[in-house]
Amino acid sequence: MKVTVEIGPTWARMVRSPLYVIVNALTGVSVSFAPLFLYWCGKGEFFPEHARIVVPLCFAVIFLVPFFYIRLGSAVAWELRKQHE
């Protein structure tokens, strides 16, 4: 089975941009290190003097990185489900 998916120019530009490389790099962080840093911040072991900065950044990475992939995945799924003549 071969499937060809066409995405809009906005997504194509975003996937080819350096932003995509940054999002890819943050994917591992959002899955593994950001929750660990939150745990350490809660215990007061990870930069306790910068907790006001570290905690919101961890939450942003945890929630915003998957949001990017959910949006991209929904665009791909939309194209797959679209009926072609």
Order of alpha helices (4+ residues) and beta strands (2+ residues): alpha-alpha-alpha-alpha
